[in-house]
Amino acid sequence: MDLSIGEVAQRSGLSVHALRFYEREGLFANPVRRLSNGRRIYHEEDLEWLAICTRLRSSGMPLAEIRQYIELAGQGPGNEHQRLDLLRRHQDRVEAQVRELRDTLEVMRAKVRIYEDHLARGEADRLWNPSHRATTAPGPACG
């Protein structure tokens, strides 16, 4: 089934502008087809690839690596180890990001608990305030 750029935008959640950008950057697995009047035509496979591509982008994979993956896949069999290496490197980066975010989440949870405790006890004035540092007793670091 042929899909217009508007239909693909609606179904993929990407804007028309983003779809044109992906096309310009060579991020489609297959070249975007056009009708004789120049209108872009997409297929279900394009939507499937966009779902993968947007996940790679949202997880921080650089455009150059996505292009490299597309080029390798487009070459067909024989380079599966290269594709796997590329994906493993990115997986390692994503796992490191997840660890960092978990650590950050723990800091945020601790800060929220401090604020909740102080507010519940009516001691909000004891929370750290950098503008009053010289005149008030220090409270929890970084307010």
Secondary structure by P-SEA (a helix, b strand, c coil): ccccaaaaaaaacccaaaaaaaaaaccccccccccccbbbbbcaaaaaaaaaaaaaaaacccaaaaaaaaaaaaacccaaaaaaaaaaaaaaaaaaaaaaaaaaaaaaaaaaaaaaaaaaacccccccccccccccccccccc
